[in-house]
Amino acid sequence: MMIIDDWLEDRISERKFHLEPATDTDEFAMFAGMLRAEALASGYTLDALENACGGDISSFVSGKMLSRATPAAHIVSTPATEAAYAQA
């Protein structure tokens, strides 16, 4: 059995590639509920899952999903980058 951190990253990656990025807090709460059920079915405890998420599964998931959904948010816009995008 893999460690809970690796298992959790795999579940989040699967969600990223199979579904549209979630942006609604209700979607994150639903995904957190699914993670709880899947963790139990995979032999993990809810305490282990909550510890891997820093205590708040929904917040952890939303942070991971939003950071993966918006990689361009980390790009700094400069006149040079704007000119490059305009030419593309």
Backbone bond lengths (Angstrom), bond angles and torsions (degrees), N, CA, C in turn:
res aa  C-N    CA-C-N  psi(-1)  N-CA   C-N-CA  omega(-1)  CA-C   N-CA-C  phi
1 M - - - 1.458 - - 1.530 107.80 -
2 M 1.344 116.43 132.47 1.459 120.35 -179.25 1.520 110.34 -76.54
3 I 1.326 115.97 160.94 1.455 118.98 179.14 1.527 108.83 -69.29
4 I 1.309 115.55 153.23 1.463 121.51 -173.59 1.532 112.25 -59.11
5 D 1.317 117.83 -35.20 1.471 120.10 -179.42 1.532 111.15 -62.78
6 D 1.330 116.57 -43.49 1.465 120.43 178.50 1.526 110.77 -67.41
7 W 1.320 116.47 -42.12 1.459 121.22 178.01 1.518 110.31 -58.85
8 L 1.322 116.57 -45.02 1.459 122.07 -178.88 1.527 111.53 -63.40
9 E 1.313 117.02 -45.06 1.467 120.63 178.09 1.531 111.00 -61.49
10 D 1.328 117.30 -38.45 1.467 120.90 177.38 1.528 111.26 -62.94
11 R 1.330 117.10 -43.57 1.470 120.39 179.93 1.531 110.88 -64.12
12 I 1.321 117.01 -40.95 1.470 120.67 -179.89 1.528 109.81 -68.03
13 S 1.322 117.25 -40.15 1.469 120.48 177.60 1.517 111.21 -63.49
14 E 1.324 117.28 -40.54 1.464 120.68 177.68 1.518 110.51 -60.72
15 R 1.289 117.05 -42.77 1.472 121.36 179.25 1.529 109.53 -62.81
16 K 1.300 116.73 -41.38 1.460 121.20 -177.92 1.524 111.19 -61.05
17 F 1.319 117.41 -41.34 1.457 120.65 -174.16 1.521 113.35 -86.11
18 H 1.328 118.81 -21.65 1.458 120.71 -175.35 1.515 114.50 -102.41
19 L 1.297 117.86 -18.16 1.456 120.59 -176.41 1.515 110.49 -131.91
20 E 1.309 115.12 161.76 1.458 120.17 175.22 1.526 108.69 -64.08
21 P 1.322 117.39 148.41 1.459 119.16 177.09 1.526 111.14 -60.26
22 A 1.279 116.23 133.46 1.464 121.18 179.54 1.523 109.60 -82.83
23 T 1.317 115.82 141.99 1.454 120.29 176.57 1.515 111.97 -131.36
24 D 1.304 117.85 -6.76 1.457 123.37 -177.21 1.530 109.43 -97.36
25 T 1.335 116.66 135.68 1.467 119.87 -178.58 1.526 111.75 -60.57
26 D 1.339 117.85 -30.87 1.468 120.00 177.03 1.527 111.15 -65.01
27 E 1.321 116.65 -36.67 1.463 120.36 178.06 1.523 110.77 -65.37
28 F 1.338 116.70 -39.86 1.461 119.98 178.33 1.522 110.65 -66.01
29 A 1.325 116.77 -39.58 1.463 120.49 178.86 1.531 110.33 -64.76
30 M 1.334 116.83 -40.97 1.466 120.35 177.98 1.526 110.68 -64.65
31 F 1.332 116.60 -42.99 1.460 119.82 178.72 1.524 110.80 -64.27
32 A 1.336 116.76 -38.07 1.465 120.32 177.16 1.527 110.25 -61.82
33 G 1.327 116.94 -39.87 1.466 120.76 176.79 1.520 111.90 -63.68
34 M 1.332 115.78 -40.48 1.466 119.68 176.94 1.518 110.42 -64.07
35 L 1.331 116.62 -41.02 1.470 119.99 178.11 1.521 111.24 -61.49
36 R 1.328 117.11 -40.72 1.468 120.35 178.12 1.524 110.47 -58.69
37 A 1.332 115.85 -48.82 1.470 120.16 -178.80 1.528 111.14 -63.73
38 E 1.333 116.88 -43.91 1.466 120.38 179.85 1.528 111.65 -66.11
39 A 1.324 116.54 -37.03 1.469 119.78 178.67 1.524 110.27 -63.08
40 L 1.327 116.58 -46.09 1.463 120.01 178.37 1.523 110.93 -61.80
41 A 1.328 117.16 -43.01 1.466 121.12 179.99 1.527 111.91 -65.61
42 S 1.332 116.27 -27.20 1.468 120.77 -179.99 1.516 112.98 -88.91
43 G 1.337 116.78 -0.73 1.457 120.26 175.92 1.518 115.47 97.43
44 Y 1.330 117.80 8.18 1.460 121.21 178.15 1.522 109.20 -93.93
45 T 1.318 116.08 156.35 1.456 119.94 175.76 1.528 109.22 -91.58
46 L 1.319 115.44 158.02 1.464 119.28 176.62 1.523 110.91 -65.38
47 D 1.325 116.45 -33.02 1.471 119.48 176.51 1.527 110.97 -61.68
48 A 1.329 117.13 -41.83 1.466 120.60 179.32 1.518 110.41 -63.86
49 L 1.335 116.89 -42.27 1.460 120.60 179.17 1.524 111.03 -64.67
50 E 1.324 116.55 -45.83 1.465 119.75 179.62 1.525 111.39 -63.58
51 N 1.320 117.47 -39.18 1.465 120.35 177.18 1.524 111.19 -64.10
52 A 1.329 117.18 -39.86 1.463 120.95 179.10 1.527 111.29 -66.27
53 C 1.330 116.05 -24.92 1.465 121.40 -179.49 1.529 112.59 -97.76
54 G 1.293 117.63 8.43 1.458 119.95 -179.65 1.517 113.21 72.62
55 G 1.324 116.92 19.69 1.457 121.20 175.76 1.517 114.79 99.76
56 D 1.310 119.16 -21.58 1.468 122.05 -177.51 1.525 109.12 -130.35
57 I 1.314 116.18 100.66 1.457 121.19 -174.32 1.527 111.18 -63.87
58 S 1.327 117.68 -45.83 1.469 120.95 -178.70 1.522 111.86 -60.91
59 S 1.312 117.27 -44.59 1.469 119.95 179.56 1.527 111.12 -65.99
60 F 1.316 116.28 -40.23 1.459 120.42 178.55 1.527 110.44 -61.37
61 V 1.325 115.67 -47.45 1.459 120.83 -179.13 1.527 110.44 -63.72
62 S 1.314 117.65 -44.37 1.462 119.40 -178.82 1.521 110.66 -63.40
63 G 1.316 117.70 -40.42 1.459 120.26 177.67 1.513 112.20 -62.44
64 K 1.328 116.88 -43.13 1.467 121.29 179.39 1.521 111.52 -67.18
65 M 1.331 116.62 -45.68 1.458 120.21 -176.71 1.521 111.71 -68.28
66 L 1.307 117.05 -42.05 1.460 119.52 -179.25 1.520 111.46 -68.96
67 S 1.334 116.99 -36.17 1.462 118.58 179.00 1.525 110.78 -68.77
68 R 1.320 117.73 -31.06 1.466 121.16 178.01 1.518 111.53 -81.04
69 A 1.321 117.04 -27.48 1.467 120.32 -176.83 1.519 112.21 -79.77
70 T 1.320 117.50 -21.47 1.461 120.08 -175.26 1.523 111.54 -128.48
71 P 1.326 118.68 61.23 1.465 119.46 -179.64 1.524 112.12 -65.18
72 A 1.322 118.51 -26.88 1.459 121.03 -178.95 1.521 111.80 -69.32
73 A 1.312 117.73 -16.60 1.462 120.65 179.97 1.521 111.11 -65.09
74 H 1.332 117.12 -18.41 1.455 120.88 -179.57 1.531 112.47 -89.44
75 I 1.322 116.71 -4.59 1.456 120.90 -179.58 1.517 108.99 -86.37
76 V 1.311 115.56 129.26 1.457 120.10 179.79 1.521 108.35 -85.38
77 S 1.328 114.91 129.45 1.453 119.90 179.66 1.522 109.75 -84.01
78 T 1.322 115.25 124.70 1.461 121.86 176.85 1.521 107.25 -130.15
79 P 1.312 118.13 165.24 1.468 118.88 176.45 1.531 112.22 -55.31
80 A 1.324 117.61 -36.61 1.464 120.87 -179.81 1.527 111.39 -66.39
81 T 1.346 117.62 -43.69 1.470 119.13 -179.81 1.516 110.75 -70.41
82 E 1.323 117.87 -36.45 1.458 120.18 177.87 1.517 110.46 -64.24
83 A 1.333 117.69 -40.19 1.470 121.46 178.07 1.526 110.32 -64.96
84 A 1.319 117.16 -39.67 1.467 120.89 179.58 1.521 110.67 -64.46
85 Y 1.356 117.84 -41.87 1.463 120.80 178.49 1.524 111.00 -68.46
86 A 1.308 117.72 -34.84 1.456 120.98 179.99 1.519 111.21 -66.11
87 Q 1.309 116.97 -32.84 1.479 121.47 -179.50 1.517 111.78 -79.52
88 A 1.316 117.56 -22.35 1.466 121.44 -175.69 1.498 112.44 -73.36
